[in-house]
Amino acid sequence: MNETLHRRFPKITPEGLDDLRARIGVKIDKTVEPWCYEATRDNIRHYAHGIGDDNPLWCDPDYAKGTKFGDVIALPSFLFATSRIISGYVGGLSGVHAMWSGADWTWHKPIARNTEIRTEAYLKDLVEHDTRFAGRAIQQIYHVDFYDAKTGDALASADSWCFRTDRDHAREKGTKYSEARAREPRVYSQQELDRFYKYYEEEEVRGAQPRYWQDVTEGEPLPTMVKGPMTVTGFIAYAQGWGGLYIRANKLAWQLQQKHPGAGIKNRFGIPDCPERVHWEEEFALEVGAPGAYDYGPERCSWLTHQITNWMGDDGFLRQAKCQVRRHNPEGDVVLIDGTVVRKFVEDGRHLVEIRQQAVNQDQELSAIGSAIVELPTR
């Protein structure tokens, strides 16, 4: 049997946790280089296409020229590409698996084309949990502030968190995915695929037609949004726009592994390769206790905000959004996202609606929950 199946991974230790606790609240002076420094036309479009979003406000300068912005702007979730810390690049506990599990965003202003972005970050908290996936887990929460590097204006702020887990325990004793791992691979009929593709055919981008606050009612549903069926190609498409955490080639991969040995886990050829390959390498995903190669957490958070921006239109503004990931979406899954307006209110002169979201897979297993606060135009 392949020797990689018998290896043991580093564990969470008291010493490692003590080191992490000493970092809480301390500004991170030198952060890893982001994938995108600037919200260029191409960077924005690549990120949008990475989540399957073809909104012309992000993707078509000719269309955007006729909006109040006068040019393309960045979709709210684009900021994931400007900070690897908000995207799950964690410090400490070398070799201990990290699963990105959620984010709580606040946006202050739209992100104009060619904005150069500066970030500040610090470790906010550590919370211990007992989980079905891997037993003991440490929730590692970071806070990041995003600024226009030239003007100093605040663009957004966010908390995001990863769960640090014992890979061996997850693989050998975790119960969360015992049923999923025992299932035969799902094979879709064309009829089943057509049923999901119907959602793509009917997907509406509100665009230039304003959605006025007065016309929204509490209890109103948002159109269901579908993502999938999941493929490794789709996961890689997201990484192309978002940049990934540890994806490097040749000399740059070697340099990263020299600095951070835990970022180079040997593959079946004995070659150190990044832990991020759980998203495209089935064998390694199973080693860490996942049900198979699976989607990215920031990707799923971006799907939830995609539903909101489609619904609110060009004149709406996404003020806040929160996403909590509840399970992996392995290759073959389909995700259906539903949302409901739960509150209308006015605050500081802004006309706002609160939306709650839930994402489930094709078997009605909970994939993620979310919420959003949207500012809408008024008559």
URUR-V525140 format. One record per pair of residues at least 24 apart in sequence whose C-alpha atoms are under 10 Angstrom apart, sorted by the first residue. I is the first residue (numbers start at 1). J is the second residue. D is the distance in Angstrom with one decimal. If there is no record, write none. Layout:
I:J:D
I:J:D
//
This chain:
2:268:7.2
2:269:9.9
3:267:9.9
3:268:8.0
3:270:9.6
4:265:9.7
4:266:7.8
4:267:7.3
4:268:6.6
4:269:9.7
4:270:8.8
4:283:9.5
4:284:8.8
4:287:8.5
5:268:9.5
5:283:8.9
5:284:8.9
5:286:9.4
5:287:6.8
6:168:9.7
6:287:9.3
7:168:8.8
7:287:9.3
8:166:9.9
8:167:8.3
8:168:6.5
9:95:6.8
9:96:7.2
9:97:8.8
9:166:7.6
9:167:6.4
9:168:6.5
9:169:9.7
9:262:9.7
9:265:9.5
9:288:9.2
10:93:8.3
10:94:7.4
10:95:5.4
10:96:5.7
10:97:8.8
10:165:10.0
10:166:7.6
10:167:8.2
10:168:8.8
10:262:8.9
11:93:7.9
11:94:8.8
11:95:7.7
11:96:6.0
11:97:8.9
11:164:9.6
11:165:8.1
11:166:5.7
11:167:8.1
11:168:8.6
11:169:9.5
12:92:10.0
12:93:6.5
12:94:9.0
12:95:9.2
12:96:6.7
12:97:9.6
12:136:8.8
12:137:8.5
12:138:8.5
12:164:8.0
12:165:7.6
12:166:6.9
13:93:7.9
13:96:9.9
15:93:9.2
16:92:6.8
16:93:5.5
16:94:8.5
17:92:8.1
17:93:7.4
17:126:8.7
17:138:9.0
18:92:10.0
19:92:7.4
19:93:8.8
20:91:7.9
20:92:6.1
20:93:8.0
20:123:8.5
20:125:9.3
20:126:8.2
20:140:9.2
21:92:9.9
21:123:8.8
21:124:9.5
21:125:7.9
21:126:7.3
22:123:9.7
23:91:9.5
23:92:9.5
23:122:8.1
23:123:6.5
23:124:8.7
23:125:9.3
24:122:7.1
24:123:4.9
24:124:5.5
24:125:6.2
24:126:8.2
24:141:9.4
24:142:9.0
25:121:9.2
25:122:5.8
25:123:5.7
25:124:5.7
25:125:8.1
25:142:9.3
25:143:9.2
26:121:8.6
26:122:5.7
26:123:6.8
26:124:8.6
27:120:7.3
27:121:5.9
27:122:4.7
27:123:7.7
27:124:9.8
27:143:9.8
27:144:9.9
28:85:10.0
28:120:7.3
28:121:5.7
28:122:5.4
28:123:8.0
28:144:10.0
29:120:8.1
29:121:8.2
29:122:8.9
30:120:9.5
30:121:9.6
31:83:8.5
31:84:8.2
31:85:7.7
31:89:9.4
31:119:9.1
31:120:8.7
31:121:8.2
31:122:10.0
32:83:8.2
32:84:6.8
32:85:7.9
32:89:8.3
32:245:9.2
33:82:8.7
33:83:7.8
33:84:7.5
33:85:9.8
33:245:9.9
34:80:9.2
34:81:6.7
34:82:5.2
34:83:5.1
34:84:5.7
34:85:8.8
34:87:9.9
34:117:9.9
34:118:9.9
34:119:9.7
34:242:9.5
34:243:8.1
34:244:9.5
34:245:9.0
35:80:9.1
35:81:5.6
35:82:6.0
35:83:7.4
35:84:7.6
35:240:9.7
35:241:8.6
35:242:6.9
35:243:5.2
35:244:7.8
35:245:8.8
36:78:9.2
36:79:8.7
36:80:9.2
36:81:5.7
36:82:5.0
36:83:8.0
36:84:9.8
36:116:9.0
36:117:8.5
36:241:9.2
36:242:8.2
36:243:8.0
37:79:9.8
37:81:8.4
37:82:5.9
37:83:8.8
37:114:9.4
37:115:8.5
37:116:5.8
37:117:5.7
37:118:7.6
37:119:9.8
37:149:9.5
38:79:9.8
38:81:9.6
38:82:7.8
38:112:9.9
38:113:8.2
38:114:5.7
38:115:5.5
38:116:4.3
38:117:5.9
38:118:9.2
38:148:9.6
38:149:9.5
39:72:9.8
39:73:8.1
39:74:6.5
39:75:9.8
39:78:8.1
39:79:8.7
39:81:9.4
39:82:8.7
39:111:7.6
39:112:7.3
39:113:5.5
39:114:4.8
39:115:5.3
39:116:6.6
39:117:7.8
40:72:9.3
40:73:9.1
40:74:8.5
40:112:8.9
40:113:5.6
40:114:4.7
40:115:7.4
40:116:8.8
41:71:9.5
41:72:7.2
41:73:8.3
41:74:8.5
41:112:9.9
41:113:6.4
41:114:7.3
42:113:9.9
42:114:10.0
42:241:9.4
43:74:8.9
43:78:8.5
43:81:8.8
43:113:9.7
43:114:9.5
43:240:9.9
43:241:7.0
43:242:8.9
44:72:8.6
44:73:7.8
44:74:5.6
44:75:7.2
44:77:9.9
44:78:6.7
44:79:9.6
44:81:9.4
44:113:8.3
44:114:9.5
44:241:8.1
44:242:9.8
45:72:9.4
45:73:9.8
45:74:8.4
45:75:9.1
45:78:9.4
45:241:8.1
46:78:9.5
46:237:8.8
46:238:8.5
46:239:9.7
46:240:7.2
46:241:4.7
46:242:8.1
47:74:9.1
47:75:8.5
47:77:8.5
47:78:6.3
47:79:9.6
47:80:9.3
47:81:7.8
47:237:9.0
47:238:7.1
47:239:8.7
47:240:7.6
47:241:4.0
47:242:5.9
47:243:9.1
47:299:9.8
47:302:9.8
48:74:8.6
48:75:7.2
48:76:10.0
48:77:8.7
48:78:7.6
48:238:8.8
48:241:7.5
48:242:9.4
48:302:9.2
48:306:9.1
49:237:7.9
49:238:7.8
49:240:9.4
49:241:7.5
50:234:7.7
50:235:8.3
50:236:8.3
50:237:5.1
50:238:4.0
50:239:7.3
50:240:6.9
50:241:5.4
50:242:7.6
50:299:8.4
50:302:9.8
51:77:9.8
51:227:8.7
51:234:8.3
51:235:9.1
51:237:7.8
51:238:6.0
51:239:9.6
51:241:8.5
51:242:9.5
51:299:6.6
51:300:8.5
51:301:10.0
51:302:7.0
51:303:6.6
51:306:8.2
52:227:8.2
52:228:9.7
52:234:9.0
52:237:9.1
52:238:8.7
52:303:8.5
52:306:8.9
53:205:9.5
53:302:9.7
53:303:8.7
53:306:7.0
53:307:9.5
53:309:9.9
53:310:8.9
54:205:8.6
54:306:10.0
54:310:9.8
55:204:9.6
55:205:6.5
55:206:9.0
55:207:7.6
55:306:9.2
55:309:8.8
55:310:7.5
55:313:9.7
55:314:9.6
56:205:8.8
56:207:7.9
56:314:9.7
57:205:9.9
57:207:7.5
57:208:9.2
57:313:9.4
57:314:7.2
58:113:9.2
61:113:10.0
63:207:9.8
63:208:9.6
64:207:9.9
64:208:9.6
64:314:9.4
66:208:9.1
67:207:9.4
67:208:7.4
67:314:7.6
67:315:8.7
68:208:9.8
68:314:8.5
68:315:8.1
69:110:9.0
69:112:7.9
69:113:9.6
69:314:9.2
69:315:9.7
70:112:9.5
70:113:9.9
71:112:7.8
71:113:7.0
72:111:9.2
72:112:7.1
72:113:6.0
72:114:9.6
73:110:7.0
73:111:5.7
73:112:4.7
73:113:5.2
73:114:8.8
73:115:9.4
74:110:7.5
74:111:5.4
74:112:6.5
74:113:6.7
74:114:9.3
74:115:9.3
75:110:8.5
75:111:7.8
75:112:9.8
75:302:9.3
75:305:8.9
75:306:8.4
75:309:8.2
75:318:9.7
76:105:9.4
76:106:9.7
76:107:7.7
76:109:9.7
76:110:7.8
76:111:7.8
76:156:9.2
76:302:8.4
76:305:7.6
76:306:8.8
76:309:8.6
76:317:9.3
76:318:7.5
76:319:9.4
76:320:9.9
76:321:9.7
77:105:9.2
77:107:10.0
77:242:9.8
77:298:8.4
77:299:8.9
77:301:8.0
77:302:5.5
77:303:8.9
77:304:9.6
77:305:7.1
77:306:8.4
77:321:9.9
78:111:9.2
78:241:8.8
78:242:7.8
78:302:8.3
79:111:9.1
79:117:8.7
79:146:8.1
79:155:9.5
79:156:8.6
79:157:9.8
79:158:10.0
79:242:9.1
80:241:9.8
80:242:6.8
80:243:9.2
80:244:9.9
80:298:7.1
80:299:9.1
80:301:9.8
80:302:8.8
81:239:9.5
81:241:7.4
81:242:4.7
81:243:6.5
81:244:8.4
81:245:9.9
81:298:9.6
82:116:9.5
82:117:7.1
82:118:8.2
82:119:8.0
82:146:8.7
82:242:8.4
82:243:9.2
83:117:9.3
83:118:8.9
83:119:7.1
83:120:9.2
83:121:9.1
83:144:8.2
83:145:9.7
83:146:8.8
83:242:9.7
83:243:9.9
83:245:9.7
84:242:9.3
84:243:8.6
84:244:7.8
84:245:6.2
84:246:9.5
85:119:9.7
85:120:9.8
85:121:7.6
85:122:9.0
85:123:9.6
85:142:7.3
85:143:8.6
85:144:7.7
85:159:9.9
85:160:8.4
85:161:9.5
85:245:8.7
86:119:9.9
86:121:8.5
86:141:9.3
86:142:7.0
86:143:7.4
86:144:6.5
86:145:9.5
86:157:9.8
86:158:7.5
86:159:7.2
86:160:5.7
86:161:8.0
86:162:9.7
86:298:8.8
87:142:9.8
87:160:7.5
87:161:8.7
87:162:9.1
87:242:9.0
87:243:9.7
87:244:8.2
87:245:7.5
87:296:9.5
87:297:8.2
87:298:6.3
87:299:9.5
88:140:9.5
88:141:9.5
88:142:8.8
88:160:7.6
88:161:7.1
88:162:6.3
88:163:9.7
88:244:9.2
88:245:7.3
88:297:8.7
88:298:8.5
89:142:9.7
89:161:9.9
89:162:8.8
89:244:9.3
89:245:6.1
89:246:8.4
90:123:9.1
90:140:7.9
90:141:9.1
90:142:8.5
90:161:9.1
90:162:7.8
90:163:10.0
90:164:9.2
90:245:9.6
91:123:8.9
91:140:9.3
93:164:8.2
93:165:10.0
93:262:9.0
94:260:7.8
94:261:7.8
94:262:5.4
94:263:8.2
95:164:9.8
95:166:9.5
95:167:9.4
95:260:9.1
95:261:7.9
95:262:4.4
95:263:7.1
95:264:8.9
95:265:8.5
95:275:8.9
96:163:9.8
96:164:6.2
96:165:6.3
96:166:6.3
96:167:7.2
96:262:8.0
96:275:10.0
97:137:9.9
97:162:9.4
97:163:8.0
97:164:5.4
97:165:5.3
97:166:6.5
97:167:6.2
97:168:9.9
97:262:9.5
97:275:8.0
97:276:9.9
97:288:7.7
98:137:9.7
98:138:9.3
98:139:9.3
98:140:9.0
98:161:9.5
98:162:5.8
98:163:5.5
98:164:4.5
98:165:6.4
98:166:9.2
98:167:9.5
98:275:9.1
98:276:9.6
99:139:9.4
99:140:9.9
99:161:8.5
99:162:5.1
99:163:5.2
99:164:6.5
99:165:7.8
99:276:10.0
99:296:9.0
99:297:7.8
99:325:9.7
99:328:9.6
100:139:9.5
100:140:9.5
100:160:7.9
100:161:6.1
100:162:4.2
100:163:6.5
100:164:9.0
100:296:7.8
100:297:5.4
100:298:7.4
100:324:9.6
100:325:8.1
101:139:8.9
101:140:9.9
101:141:10.0
101:160:7.7
101:161:5.8
101:162:5.3
101:163:6.7
101:296:9.5
101:297:6.1
101:298:8.3
101:300:9.7
101:301:9.3
101:323:8.3
101:324:6.0
101:325:4.9
101:326:7.5
101:327:8.8
101:328:9.7
101:368:9.3
102:141:9.5
102:159:8.4
102:160:5.6
102:161:5.6
102:162:7.3
102:163:9.6
102:297:7.1
102:298:7.6
102:300:9.2
102:301:7.3
102:322:7.5
102:323:5.2
102:324:4.4
102:325:5.7
102:326:9.0
102:368:9.0
102:369:9.5
102:370:9.3
103:141:9.2
103:142:9.5
103:143:9.6
103:158:6.8
103:159:5.5
103:160:4.1
103:161:6.5
103:162:9.4
103:297:9.3
103:298:8.2
103:301:7.5
103:321:8.1
103:322:5.7
103:323:5.5
103:324:6.8
103:325:9.0
103:370:9.5
104:143:9.5
104:157:8.5
104:158:5.4
104:159:5.2
104:160:6.4
104:161:9.2
104:301:9.7
104:320:7.6
104:321:6.0
104:322:4.3
104:323:6.6
104:324:8.7
104:370:9.3
104:371:9.3
104:372:9.6
105:143:10.0
105:144:9.7
105:156:7.3
105:157:6.0
105:158:4.4
105:159:6.7
105:160:8.4
105:318:9.7
105:319:8.2
105:320:5.4
105:321:5.2
105:322:6.1
105:323:8.8
105:372:9.1
106:145:9.7
106:155:8.8
106:156:5.5
106:157:5.4
106:158:6.1
106:159:9.2
106:318:8.3
106:319:5.7
106:320:4.4
106:321:6.7
106:322:8.8
106:372:9.6
106:373:9.2
107:146:9.2
107:154:8.6
107:155:6.1
107:156:4.2
107:157:6.6
107:158:8.6
107:317:8.7
107:318:6.9
107:319:5.1
107:320:6.2
107:321:8.7
108:146:9.7
108:147:10.0
108:153:9.1
108:154:6.6
108:155:5.1
108:156:5.4
108:157:8.3
108:317:9.3
108:318:9.0
108:319:6.8
108:320:9.1
109:153:8.9
109:154:7.8
109:155:5.5
109:156:7.5
109:317:8.3
109:318:9.1
109:319:8.5
110:155:7.3
110:156:9.3
110:317:7.8
110:318:9.0
110:319:9.9
111:147:10.0
111:148:8.6
111:155:7.1
111:156:9.4
112:148:9.7
115:147:9.4
115:148:6.4
115:149:7.8
115:150:8.2
115:151:9.7
116:147:8.4
116:148:5.9
116:149:5.4
116:150:6.9
116:151:9.5
117:146:6.7
117:147:5.7
117:148:5.0
117:149:5.1
117:150:8.3
117:152:9.3
117:153:10.0
117:154:9.8
117:155:8.7
118:145:8.3
118:146:5.9
118:147:5.1
118:148:6.2
118:149:5.0
118:150:8.8
118:152:8.6
118:154:9.6
118:155:9.6
119:144:6.6
119:145:5.5
119:146:4.7
119:147:6.1
119:148:8.9
119:149:8.5
119:154:9.8
119:155:9.9
119:156:9.7
119:157:9.3
120:144:5.6
120:145:5.3
120:146:6.8
120:147:8.4
120:157:9.5
121:145:6.5
121:146:9.0
121:157:9.8
121:158:9.7
121:159:9.6
122:159:9.8
123:159:9.5
123:160:10.0
123:161:9.8
124:159:8.2
124:160:9.5
124:161:9.6
125:161:9.3
126:161:9.4
126:162:9.9
126:163:9.7
127:163:9.2
128:163:9.2
128:164:9.6
129:163:8.9
131:163:10.0
131:165:9.3
131:170:9.5
131:174:8.4
131:175:9.2
131:176:8.5
132:170:8.4
132:173:8.8
132:174:5.8
132:175:5.5
132:176:5.2
132:177:8.8
133:165:8.5
133:166:9.5
133:167:9.7
133:169:8.4
133:170:5.6
133:171:8.6
133:173:8.3
133:174:4.7
133:175:6.0
133:176:5.0
133:177:7.3
133:178:9.5
133:289:7.5
133:290:8.5
133:327:9.3
134:163:9.9
134:164:9.3
134:165:6.0
134:166:6.1
134:167:7.3
134:168:8.3
134:169:5.5
134:170:4.1
134:171:7.8
134:172:9.0
134:173:7.2
134:174:5.1
134:175:8.1
134:176:8.4
134:288:9.4
134:289:7.9
135:165:7.9
135:166:7.9
135:169:7.0
135:170:7.3
135:173:8.1
135:174:6.9
135:175:9.2
136:163:9.8
136:164:8.8
136:165:6.9
136:166:7.6
136:169:8.9
136:170:9.7
137:162:9.7
137:163:6.1
137:164:5.5
137:165:5.0
137:166:7.4
138:162:8.1
138:163:5.4
138:164:5.1
138:165:6.9
138:166:9.8
139:163:4.5
139:164:6.4
139:165:9.1
140:164:7.2
156:319:9.2
156:320:9.5
157:320:9.7
158:320:9.4
158:321:9.5
158:322:9.4
159:322:9.4
160:298:9.5
160:322:9.5
160:323:9.4
160:324:9.7
161:324:9.4
162:297:9.4
165:288:9.1
165:289:9.9
166:288:8.2
166:289:9.3
167:286:9.8
167:287:7.3
167:288:4.6
167:289:6.5
167:290:9.4
168:287:7.8
168:288:6.7
168:289:7.7
169:288:8.6
169:289:8.0
170:286:9.5
170:287:8.6
170:288:6.3
170:289:4.6
170:290:7.9
171:285:9.6
171:286:7.1
171:287:6.0
171:288:5.6
171:289:3.9
171:290:7.6
171:291:9.7
172:287:9.1
172:288:9.2
172:289:7.5
173:289:8.8
174:289:7.1
174:290:9.5
175:289:9.4
176:289:9.2
176:290:9.1
176:291:9.3
176:327:8.7
177:289:7.9
177:290:7.1
177:291:6.0
177:292:9.8
177:327:9.0
177:328:9.2
178:289:9.3
178:290:9.6
178:291:8.2
179:291:9.2
180:290:9.4
180:291:6.2
180:292:9.2
180:330:9.6
181:286:8.7
181:289:9.4
181:290:8.4
181:291:5.4
181:292:7.9
182:291:9.1
183:291:9.8
185:331:9.4
185:332:7.9
186:331:9.4
186:332:6.6
186:333:8.4
187:332:8.1
188:229:9.3
188:332:8.7
193:228:9.7
193:229:8.2
193:334:9.8
196:225:9.8
196:226:7.0
196:227:8.8
196:228:8.3
196:229:8.3
196:334:8.2
196:335:9.6
196:336:9.1
196:362:9.7
197:226:8.2
197:227:9.5
197:228:9.0
197:229:9.4
198:226:9.3
199:223:9.1
199:224:7.5
199:225:6.7
199:226:6.2
199:227:9.2
199:336:9.4
200:224:10.0
200:225:7.9
200:226:7.1
200:227:8.7
203:307:9.6
203:310:8.6
203:311:10.0
204:307:9.6
204:310:6.7
204:311:7.7
205:306:9.8
205:307:9.1
205:308:10.0
205:309:8.0
205:310:4.5
205:311:6.7
205:312:8.7
205:313:7.1
205:314:9.3
206:309:8.2
206:310:5.6
206:311:5.7
206:312:6.6
206:313:4.5
206:314:7.4
206:315:9.7
206:316:10.0
207:309:9.0
207:310:7.4
207:311:8.5
207:312:8.1
207:313:4.5
207:314:5.1
207:315:8.2
207:316:9.6
208:313:6.4
208:314:5.6
208:315:7.5
209:312:9.4
209:313:6.7
209:314:7.7
209:315:8.3
210:311:10.0
210:312:7.8
210:313:6.1
210:314:7.1
210:315:6.0
210:316:7.7
210:376:8.4
210:377:7.2
210:378:9.1
210:379:9.8
211:311:8.1
211:312:6.1
211:313:6.5
211:314:8.9
211:315:7.7
211:316:7.5
211:376:6.8
211:377:7.0
211:378:8.5
211:379:9.9
212:312:8.9
212:313:9.8
212:315:9.0
212:316:8.7
212:351:9.4
212:375:9.7
212:376:6.0
212:377:5.2
212:378:5.2
212:379:6.7
213:312:9.9
213:316:9.5
213:344:8.1
213:345:9.4
213:346:10.0
213:351:6.5
213:352:7.4
213:353:7.7
213:374:9.7
213:375:8.2
213:376:5.3
213:377:6.0
213:378:5.5
213:379:8.0
214:344:9.3
214:351:9.1
214:376:9.1
214:377:8.8
214:378:6.6
214:379:7.5
215:378:9.1
215:379:9.6
216:341:8.1
216:343:9.7
216:344:8.1
216:353:8.3
216:376:9.5
217:340:9.8
217:341:7.2
217:342:8.6
217:343:8.3
217:344:7.6
217:353:9.2
218:340:8.0
218:341:5.2
218:342:5.2
218:343:5.6
218:344:6.6
218:353:8.6
218:354:9.0
218:355:9.2
219:339:9.7
219:340:6.0
219:341:5.2
219:342:5.6
219:343:8.0
219:355:9.3
220:339:8.6
220:340:5.7
220:341:5.3
220:342:7.8
220:343:9.9
220:355:9.4
221:338:7.6
221:339:5.8
221:340:4.4
221:341:6.4
221:342:9.3
221:355:9.1
221:356:9.7
221:357:9.8
222:307:8.1
222:308:8.3
222:310:9.7
222:311:7.1
222:312:10.0
222:337:9.2
222:338:6.5
222:339:5.1
222:340:5.8
222:341:7.7
222:355:8.9
222:356:9.8
222:357:9.1
223:307:8.1
223:308:9.8
223:310:9.4
223:311:8.0
223:337:8.6
223:338:6.9
223:339:7.5
223:340:9.2
224:307:8.1
224:336:6.5
224:337:5.5
224:338:4.9
224:339:7.3
224:359:9.5
225:303:8.6
225:304:8.7
225:306:8.8
225:307:6.4
225:308:9.9
225:310:9.7
225:335:8.2
225:336:5.7
225:337:5.0
225:338:6.7
225:339:9.1
225:359:9.1
226:303:9.1
226:307:9.4
226:334:7.2
226:335:5.7
226:336:4.6
226:337:6.2
226:338:9.1
226:359:9.2
226:360:9.9
226:361:9.6
227:300:9.2
227:303:7.7
227:333:9.0
227:334:6.1
227:335:5.2
227:336:6.6
227:337:8.1
227:359:9.9
227:361:9.5
228:329:9.7
228:331:9.0
228:332:7.8
228:333:6.7
228:334:4.7
228:335:6.3
228:336:8.8
228:361:9.6
229:329:9.8
229:330:9.6
229:331:7.6
229:332:5.5
229:333:5.3
229:334:4.4
229:335:7.5
229:361:9.7
229:362:9.3
230:293:9.7
230:294:8.0
230:295:7.6
230:329:7.5
230:330:6.9
230:331:4.8
230:332:4.9
230:333:5.2
230:334:6.1
230:335:8.3
231:279:9.8
231:280:8.9
231:293:8.8
231:294:8.5
231:295:8.6
231:330:8.3
231:331:5.1
231:332:6.3
231:333:8.4
231:334:9.8
232:279:7.1
232:280:5.5
232:281:8.6
232:282:9.6
232:293:7.3
232:294:7.8
232:295:8.2
232:330:9.0
232:331:6.5
232:332:9.2
233:280:8.3
233:331:9.6
234:280:9.8
234:295:8.3
234:331:9.3
235:279:6.7
235:280:7.4
235:293:9.1
235:294:7.6
235:295:5.7
235:296:7.0
235:299:8.5
235:331:9.0
236:279:8.1
236:280:7.6
236:295:9.2
236:296:9.6
238:295:8.9
238:296:8.1
238:298:9.5
238:299:6.8
239:279:9.7
239:295:10.0
239:296:8.5
239:299:8.8
242:298:8.9
242:299:8.5
244:276:7.9
244:296:9.1
244:298:10.0
245:274:9.1
245:275:9.4
245:276:7.3
246:273:9.2
246:274:6.0
246:275:7.6
246:276:6.6
246:277:9.2
247:273:8.9
247:274:6.7
247:275:9.2
247:276:7.3
247:277:8.7
248:273:9.2
248:274:8.3
249:273:9.8
279:330:8.6
279:331:9.0
280:330:9.9
280:331:8.9
282:330:9.4
282:331:9.0
285:330:9.5
290:327:9.4
290:328:7.2
290:329:9.5
290:330:8.2
291:327:9.8
291:328:7.5
291:329:8.5
291:330:6.4
291:331:9.1
292:328:8.6
292:329:8.5
292:330:5.3
292:331:6.7
292:332:9.5
293:328:8.9
293:329:8.3
293:330:5.4
293:331:5.9
293:332:9.6
294:327:9.9
294:328:6.1
294:329:5.2
294:330:4.0
294:331:5.8
294:332:9.2
294:333:9.1
295:328:7.0
295:329:5.7
295:330:6.5
295:331:7.7
295:333:9.7
296:328:8.7
296:329:8.6
297:323:9.4
297:324:9.1
297:325:6.9
297:326:10.0
297:327:9.8
297:328:8.6
297:329:9.4
297:368:9.7
298:323:9.2
298:325:9.4
300:324:9.4
300:325:7.8
300:329:9.2
300:335:9.5
300:359:9.3
300:367:9.0
300:368:8.0
301:325:8.0
301:368:8.4
301:369:9.3
301:370:8.3
303:335:9.7
303:337:8.3
303:359:9.6
304:337:7.2
304:338:9.0
304:339:9.0
304:357:7.5
304:358:8.7
304:359:8.3
304:368:8.9
304:369:8.8
304:370:7.2
304:371:8.7
304:372:9.1
305:357:9.8
305:370:9.0
305:371:9.2
305:372:8.0
307:337:7.8
307:338:8.5
307:339:8.2
307:357:9.3
308:339:8.5
308:355:8.5
308:357:9.4
308:371:9.6
308:372:7.8
308:373:9.4
308:374:8.2
309:374:9.1
312:374:7.5
312:375:8.5
312:376:7.2
312:377:9.6
313:376:8.9
313:377:9.9
314:376:9.8
314:377:10.0
315:375:8.8
315:376:6.9
315:377:6.4
315:378:10.0
316:352:9.7
316:374:6.8
316:375:5.7
316:376:4.7
316:377:6.5
317:352:9.5
317:373:8.8
317:374:5.7
317:375:5.1
317:376:6.7
317:377:9.0
318:352:9.6
318:353:10.0
318:372:7.4
318:373:6.3
318:374:4.6
318:375:6.4
318:376:8.9
319:352:8.9
319:372:7.5
319:373:5.5
319:374:5.5
319:375:6.6
320:354:9.2
320:371:8.0
320:372:5.3
320:373:5.0
320:374:7.1
320:375:9.5
321:354:9.6
321:355:9.2
321:356:9.6
321:370:7.2
321:371:5.6
321:372:4.2
321:373:6.5
321:374:8.8
322:356:9.4
322:357:9.5
322:369:8.2
322:370:5.2
322:371:5.3
322:372:6.4
322:373:9.3
323:357:8.7
323:358:9.4
323:368:6.9
323:369:5.8
323:370:4.3
323:371:6.8
323:372:8.9
324:358:9.7
324:367:8.8
324:368:5.5
324:369:5.4
324:370:6.2
324:371:9.3
325:359:9.3
325:366:8.9
325:367:6.3
325:368:4.5
325:369:6.8
325:370:8.7
326:359:9.5
326:360:9.7
326:365:9.3
326:366:6.5
326:367:5.2
326:368:5.1
326:369:7.6
327:360:9.7
327:361:9.8
327:365:8.4
327:366:7.0
327:367:5.2
327:368:7.2
328:366:9.7
328:367:7.0
328:368:9.4
329:360:9.6
329:361:7.8
329:365:10.0
329:366:10.0
329:367:7.1
329:368:9.9
332:362:9.7
333:360:9.8
333:361:6.3
333:362:6.6
333:363:8.8
334:359:10.0
334:360:8.2
334:361:5.3
334:362:5.5
334:363:8.9
334:364:10.0
335:359:6.3
335:360:5.6
335:361:4.5
335:362:6.5
335:363:9.5
335:364:9.1
335:365:9.5
335:366:9.4
335:367:7.5
335:368:9.5
336:360:5.5
336:361:6.2
336:362:7.5
336:364:8.9
336:366:9.9
336:367:9.0
337:361:8.9
337:367:9.2
337:368:8.7
337:369:9.1
337:370:9.8
338:369:9.6
338:370:9.9
339:369:9.7
339:370:8.7
339:371:8.5
339:372:9.6
340:371:9.4
341:371:9.7
341:372:9.4
341:373:9.7
342:371:9.8
343:373:9.3
344:373:9.6
344:374:9.7
345:375:9.8
346:375:9.4
347:375:9.9
350:374:9.6
350:375:6.5
350:376:8.0
350:377:8.8
350:378:9.4
351:375:5.6
351:376:5.9
351:377:7.2
351:378:7.4
352:376:6.2
352:377:9.1
//
